[in-house]
């Protein structure tokens, strides 16, 4: 049974019944579904099924747009299928969601570098350097 169907069933039950039956909360169901979708996307990516992995992560992000790790994974996957503008958008979103995480900025820098390699657009070089500078500033390097 899909998590969205379970979620609707559980959410429509009165709270006392959910507690007595020891049923998960809606948040727990969404979290479990997110983990399952992310793990499936990782497996698909490892198998070289980039388009299907993108679909799984898109489904995850439809349910939870603030899932920074999914945005980071989307950035990598879209780069692999030469959709660099979309890859950058996801990497930027990940850094917006985790602005104090130096890894987000390093990952954004790498996505810009890959976009440059795939497009030869010189503007990506400066953007990559700016993102890396932000990461280094956070780590003190």
Backbone torsions as a table, in degrees:
resi	resn	phi	psi	omega
1	UNK	NA	132.6	-178.7
2	UNK	-67.0	148.3	-178.1
3	UNK	-59.5	-35.5	-178.3
4	UNK	-65.6	-36.1	177.8
5	UNK	-69.1	-45.4	178.2
6	UNK	-59.9	-43.4	-179.4
7	UNK	-57.9	-46.3	-179.9
8	UNK	-63.0	-41.5	-179.9
9	UNK	-64.1	-49.2	-178.0
10	UNK	-63.9	-43.3	-177.6
11	UNK	-66.9	-25.1	179.8
12	UNK	-84.2	-9.1	176.1
13	UNK	-80.3	142.4	175.7
14	UNK	-61.0	148.2	-176.7
15	UNK	-54.0	-44.9	179.9
16	UNK	-59.5	-36.0	179.2
17	UNK	-68.1	-41.7	178.7
18	UNK	-60.0	-40.8	-178.7
19	UNK	-68.7	-45.9	-178.5
20	UNK	-64.1	-40.2	-178.7
21	UNK	-80.3	-2.9	-179.3
22	UNK	55.2	43.6	179.0
23	UNK	-85.7	150.8	179.7
24	UNK	-68.5	154.4	174.9
25	UNK	-76.2	165.6	178.2
26	UNK	-59.3	-39.7	-179.8
27	UNK	-63.1	-40.9	179.2
28	UNK	-65.4	-36.9	178.8
29	UNK	-66.8	-45.0	179.2
30	UNK	-62.6	-42.4	179.3
31	UNK	-61.8	-44.7	178.8
32	UNK	-62.6	-42.9	178.8
33	UNK	-63.1	-40.2	179.1
34	UNK	-63.1	-43.6	179.3
35	UNK	-63.0	-44.4	-179.9
36	UNK	-62.1	-44.9	-180.0
37	UNK	-64.6	-42.5	179.8
38	UNK	-63.4	-45.5	-179.9
39	UNK	-63.4	-39.6	177.4
40	UNK	-64.4	-41.8	178.0
41	UNK	-62.2	-41.4	178.1
42	UNK	-62.4	-42.1	178.7
43	UNK	-62.9	-44.5	179.2
44	UNK	-63.3	-40.8	177.9
45	UNK	-61.7	-45.4	179.8
46	UNK	-61.4	-30.4	178.3
47	UNK	-83.7	-1.1	-179.7
48	UNK	84.0	8.2	179.4
49	UNK	-89.6	69.1	-172.7
50	UNK	-64.2	-41.4	-178.4
51	UNK	-64.1	-42.7	178.3
52	UNK	-68.5	-35.8	176.6
53	UNK	-63.3	-41.5	177.3
54	UNK	-60.5	-41.7	178.7
55	UNK	-60.4	-43.6	-179.7
56	UNK	-63.6	-43.7	-179.9
57	UNK	-69.3	-33.1	176.1
58	UNK	-64.3	-41.2	176.4
59	UNK	-61.6	-43.9	178.3
60	UNK	-60.1	-47.3	-177.1
61	UNK	-69.7	-23.8	174.6
62	UNK	-65.1	-36.6	178.7
63	UNK	-84.1	-26.2	-177.8
64	UNK	-150.1	88.3	-176.5
65	UNK	-66.4	-14.3	-177.2
66	UNK	-95.5	13.0	-179.5
67	UNK	-79.1	93.2	-173.7
68	UNK	-60.6	-40.4	-179.1
69	UNK	-63.5	-37.1	177.5
70	UNK	-66.7	-38.8	176.4
71	UNK	-63.6	-41.0	178.1
72	UNK	-62.2	-43.4	179.0
73	UNK	-65.7	-39.6	177.0
74	UNK	-60.8	-40.8	179.6
75	UNK	-57.9	-45.9	179.8
76	UNK	-63.8	-46.6	-177.0
77	UNK	-65.1	-43.9	179.2
78	UNK	-65.0	-31.8	174.3
79	UNK	-64.4	-38.2	-179.3
80	UNK	-67.2	-25.3	179.2
81	UNK	-103.8	20.2	175.0
82	UNK	60.3	32.8	172.9
83	UNK	-107.8	71.8	-169.4
84	UNK	-67.0	-37.3	179.3
85	UNK	-62.6	-40.8	178.2
86	UNK	-70.0	-38.5	176.9
87	UNK	-58.9	-45.3	179.8
88	UNK	-63.5	-42.7	179.9
89	UNK	-58.6	-41.1	179.4
90	UNK	-70.8	-39.3	178.7
91	UNK	-66.5	-39.3	176.6
92	UNK	-62.9	-43.7	-179.7
93	UNK	-62.8	-40.5	177.8
94	UNK	-60.6	-41.3	179.6
95	UNK	-71.2	-27.8	174.8
96	UNK	-70.1	-38.2	-179.5
97	UNK	-73.8	-29.5	-179.3
98	UNK	-126.6	63.3	-172.8
99	UNK	-67.0	-19.3	-178.9
100	UNK	-100.8	9.2	179.2
101	UNK	-99.8	110.2	-177.3
102	UNK	-60.3	-30.1	179.3
103	UNK	-62.1	-36.9	179.2
104	UNK	-59.0	-40.4	-179.2
105	UNK	-74.1	-36.1	175.4
106	UNK	-64.9	-44.3	178.8
107	UNK	-62.0	-40.5	177.3
108	UNK	-61.4	-41.4	177.6
109	UNK	-59.8	-44.2	179.7
110	UNK	-63.8	-40.5	179.0
111	UNK	-63.3	-41.3	176.0
112	UNK	-62.2	-41.1	178.9
113	UNK	-62.6	-41.9	178.7
114	UNK	-67.6	-36.1	177.3
115	UNK	-63.6	-41.0	176.4
116	UNK	-60.8	-46.6	-178.9
117	UNK	-61.3	-33.7	-177.9
118	UNK	-85.6	-19.3	-174.5
119	UNK	-123.9	-18.7	-174.1
120	UNK	64.6	20.0	178.4
121	UNK	-81.1	112.1	-174.3
122	UNK	-61.8	-26.9	-177.8
123	UNK	-61.1	-26.8	-179.3
124	UNK	-67.8	-24.7	178.8
125	UNK	-64.8	-49.1	179.6
126	UNK	-64.7	-39.4	178.4
127	UNK	-63.2	-39.5	177.5
128	UNK	-63.7	-43.1	179.6
129	UNK	-65.6	-39.1	178.9
130	UNK	-64.4	-43.8	179.2
131	UNK	-64.6	-40.8	178.9
132	UNK	-66.8	-37.5	177.2
133	UNK	-61.9	-39.4	178.3
134	UNK	-63.9	-42.3	178.4
135	UNK	-62.1	-45.9	-178.5
136	UNK	-65.4	-36.3	178.6
137	UNK	-61.4	-37.2	-179.2
138	UNK	-70.9	-34.2	-176.4
139	UNK	-93.6	-6.5	179.7
140	UNK	80.7	17.0	-179.7
141	UNK	-103.6	NA	NA
